[in-house]
Amino acid sequence: MMEWWDKALARLGHLAHSVLVRRLPNGTELRGRVVETEAYLGPEDEAAHSRGGRQTPRNRGMFMKPGTLYVYIIYGMYFCMNVSSRGDGACILLRALEPLGGLETMRQLRSTLRKGTACRILKDRELCSGPSKLCQALAIDKSFDQRDLAKDEALWLERGSLGPSEQAVVAAARVGIGYSGEWAQKPLRFYIQGSPWVSVVDKVAEQDARA
């Protein structure tokens, strides 16, 4: 049986450095490179929505074939997007993107959808630096739940590339799961070291990686 660390790396899979493409109804394409993810390992993971192997109408996408989207709502108003990785209740949460194309449209979408509307113009690094922010920037909502990334015409992944000096990946604890006991400390969040687009930087994890 694989250890949880090996399983996490397996679930990270082809998402690392991939480019997420969103085609809007008017034909505009928005693009962002995946720079931060979190792995959720399935029924044994106390932080996963599939913990204990429970399958519900809400989390069904987690149990579907790899590449299926699992989109859920937090705080009754924000969306988070995951990709099923093995069809056994495991998934990868997309936490942050590096915006590559359609930034002005992303800015407009974020300004329209974020609560407590302010006049301040969002900086590029604020557009997709969080799981709910990237959903706002790409106009992702619950209607994308259970869609197939391999077949969908409005959202898909393309192979990306990074230079050799930009390839270092940091493994750190996941964010906002303090209720999950020992699982809250496991290094199941992965991000590109030095990327200004990451949502949360873990200095301790980075120092340990360099040691």
C-alpha positions as CSV (number, residue, x, y, z in Angstrom):
1,M,0.0,0.0,0.0
2,M,1.4,3.4,-0.9
3,E,2.3,5.8,1.9
4,W,0.4,9.1,2.1
5,W,3.3,11.1,0.7
6,D,3.6,8.9,-2.4
7,K,-0.1,9.2,-2.9
8,A,0.0,13.0,-2.6
9,L,2.7,13.2,-5.3
10,A,0.7,10.8,-7.5
11,R,-2.4,13.0,-7.2
12,L,-0.4,16.2,-8.0
13,G,0.2,14.5,-11.4
14,H,0.0,16.6,-14.5
15,L,-1.4,19.7,-12.8
16,A,2.1,21.0,-11.9
17,H,2.9,23.9,-14.3
18,S,-0.1,23.2,-16.5
19,V,-2.1,26.1,-18.0
20,L,-5.8,26.4,-17.2
21,V,-7.8,27.9,-20.0
22,R,-11.3,29.3,-19.6
23,R,-13.3,30.2,-22.7
24,L,-16.1,32.6,-22.0
25,P,-19.4,32.6,-23.9
26,N,-18.3,35.6,-26.0
27,G,-15.2,33.6,-27.1
28,T,-12.7,35.4,-24.9
29,E,-10.0,33.0,-23.5
30,L,-8.5,33.5,-20.0
31,R,-5.3,31.7,-19.2
32,G,-3.4,31.0,-16.0
33,R,-0.5,28.7,-15.1
34,V,-1.1,26.5,-12.0
35,V,1.4,27.6,-9.4
36,E,-0.2,26.3,-6.2
37,T,-2.3,23.2,-5.3
38,E,-3.4,21.1,-2.4
39,A,-3.7,17.4,-2.4
40,Y,-6.7,15.6,-0.7
41,L,-6.0,11.9,-0.5
42,G,-9.4,10.4,-0.1
43,P,-11.3,8.6,2.6
44,E,-8.4,8.3,5.1
45,D,-7.7,12.1,4.8
46,E,-9.5,13.8,7.7
47,A,-9.4,17.1,5.8
48,A,-11.1,15.7,2.7
49,H,-14.8,16.1,1.9
50,S,-14.7,12.4,1.1
51,R,-13.3,11.4,4.6
52,G,-14.7,8.1,5.7
53,G,-15.6,7.1,2.2
54,R,-18.9,9.0,2.4
55,Q,-20.3,9.8,-1.1
56,T,-23.0,12.5,-1.2
57,P,-24.6,14.5,-4.0
58,R,-22.3,17.4,-3.0
59,N,-19.0,15.5,-3.3
60,R,-19.9,13.0,-6.1
61,G,-17.3,14.6,-8.4
62,M,-14.5,13.4,-6.1
63,F,-15.5,9.8,-6.8
64,M,-15.7,10.2,-10.5
65,K,-13.0,9.5,-13.1
66,P,-9.7,11.5,-13.0
67,G,-10.1,14.9,-14.6
68,T,-13.6,15.4,-13.3
69,L,-14.2,18.8,-11.6
70,Y,-15.4,19.1,-8.0
71,V,-16.7,22.6,-7.4
72,Y,-18.1,23.5,-4.0
73,I,-19.3,26.7,-2.2
74,I,-17.8,28.2,0.9
75,Y,-19.3,30.8,3.2
76,G,-22.5,30.6,1.1
77,M,-21.0,32.8,-1.7
78,Y,-17.6,31.7,-2.9
79,F,-16.6,28.8,-5.1
80,C,-13.5,26.5,-4.9
81,M,-12.5,24.2,-7.8
82,N,-10.9,20.8,-7.5
83,V,-9.9,18.1,-10.0
84,S,-10.6,14.4,-9.3
85,S,-7.3,12.6,-9.4
86,R,-8.1,8.9,-9.0
87,G,-11.8,8.5,-8.8
88,D,-11.7,7.2,-5.2
89,G,-12.5,10.3,-3.3
90,A,-9.2,12.0,-3.9
91,C,-8.7,15.4,-5.6
92,I,-6.4,18.4,-6.1
93,L,-7.6,21.8,-5.1
94,L,-6.4,24.6,-7.4
95,R,-5.2,27.3,-5.0
96,A,-3.4,29.9,-7.3
97,L,-2.7,30.7,-10.9
98,E,-0.2,33.0,-12.6
99,P,-2.4,35.0,-14.9
100,L,-1.1,34.7,-18.5
101,G,-3.9,36.0,-20.7
102,G,-7.1,38.0,-20.4
103,L,-6.0,39.9,-17.3
104,E,-8.3,42.9,-17.9
105,T,-11.3,40.6,-18.2
106,M,-10.2,38.8,-15.0
107,R,-9.9,42.2,-13.2
108,Q,-13.5,43.1,-14.3
109,L,-14.9,39.7,-13.2
110,R,-13.1,40.0,-9.8
111,S,-14.3,43.5,-9.2
112,T,-17.8,42.6,-10.1
113,L,-18.0,39.4,-8.0
114,R,-16.0,40.2,-4.9
115,K,-18.0,41.4,-1.9
116,G,-17.5,44.8,-0.3
117,T,-16.9,46.4,-3.7
118,A,-14.1,48.9,-3.6
119,C,-12.8,51.4,-6.2
120,R,-9.3,50.1,-5.8
121,I,-8.0,48.5,-9.0
122,L,-6.7,45.0,-8.3
123,K,-3.0,44.3,-8.9
124,D,-2.1,41.5,-11.3
125,R,-0.8,39.4,-8.4
126,E,-4.2,39.7,-6.6
127,L,-6.3,38.3,-9.5
128,C,-5.8,34.5,-8.9
129,S,-3.9,34.3,-5.6
130,G,-6.4,32.0,-3.8
131,P,-8.9,29.3,-4.6
132,S,-12.0,31.5,-4.6
133,K,-10.2,34.4,-6.3
134,L,-9.2,32.3,-9.2
135,C,-12.8,31.0,-9.6
136,Q,-14.1,34.6,-9.6
137,A,-11.4,35.6,-12.1
138,L,-12.4,32.8,-14.5
139,A,-16.1,33.0,-13.9
140,I,-16.2,29.5,-12.4
141,D,-19.4,28.6,-10.5
142,K,-21.3,25.5,-9.3
143,S,-22.4,24.8,-12.9
144,F,-18.9,23.5,-13.6
145,D,-19.2,20.7,-10.9
146,Q,-18.7,17.2,-12.4
147,R,-17.6,18.5,-15.8
148,D,-14.8,16.6,-17.6
149,L,-11.7,18.7,-18.2
150,A,-10.7,16.4,-21.0
151,K,-13.9,17.1,-23.0
152,D,-15.3,20.4,-21.8
153,E,-15.3,23.3,-24.4
154,A,-15.4,26.1,-21.8
155,L,-12.5,24.9,-19.5
156,W,-9.5,22.7,-20.1
157,L,-5.8,22.2,-19.3
158,E,-2.9,22.7,-21.6
159,R,0.7,21.6,-21.1
160,G,2.8,24.4,-19.8
161,S,6.5,25.0,-19.4
162,L,8.8,26.7,-17.0
163,G,12.5,27.5,-17.1
164,P,15.0,25.4,-15.1
165,S,15.5,28.1,-12.5
166,E,11.7,28.3,-11.8
167,Q,11.0,24.6,-11.2
168,A,11.6,24.4,-7.4
169,V,8.4,23.2,-5.7
170,V,7.8,23.7,-2.0
171,A,5.8,21.2,0.1
172,A,4.0,22.9,3.0
173,A,1.0,22.3,5.2
174,R,-2.4,23.0,3.8
175,V,-4.4,26.1,4.7
176,G,-7.5,26.5,6.8
177,I,-7.9,22.9,8.0
178,G,-7.0,23.1,11.7
179,Y,-10.0,20.9,12.5
180,S,-8.3,17.8,10.9
181,G,-5.9,16.8,13.6
182,E,-2.5,15.4,12.5
183,W,-3.6,15.9,8.8
184,A,-3.4,19.7,9.3
185,Q,0.4,19.4,9.5
186,K,1.1,17.1,6.6
187,P,2.9,18.9,3.7
188,L,0.2,18.4,1.1
189,R,0.2,21.9,-0.3
190,F,2.6,22.4,-3.3
191,Y,3.7,25.7,-4.7
192,I,6.3,27.2,-7.0
193,Q,9.1,28.7,-4.8
194,G,9.6,32.4,-5.5
195,S,6.4,32.8,-7.4
196,P,4.7,36.1,-6.6
197,W,1.3,34.6,-7.6
198,V,1.2,32.1,-4.7
199,S,-1.6,32.7,-2.1
200,V,0.4,31.8,1.1
201,V,4.2,31.6,1.5
202,D,5.5,29.2,4.1
203,K,9.0,30.5,5.1
204,V,9.7,27.5,7.4
205,A,8.9,25.0,4.7
206,E,11.1,26.8,2.3
207,Q,14.0,26.9,4.8
208,D,13.6,23.1,5.4
209,A,13.6,22.5,1.7
210,R,17.0,24.3,1.4
211,A,18.5,22.5,4.3
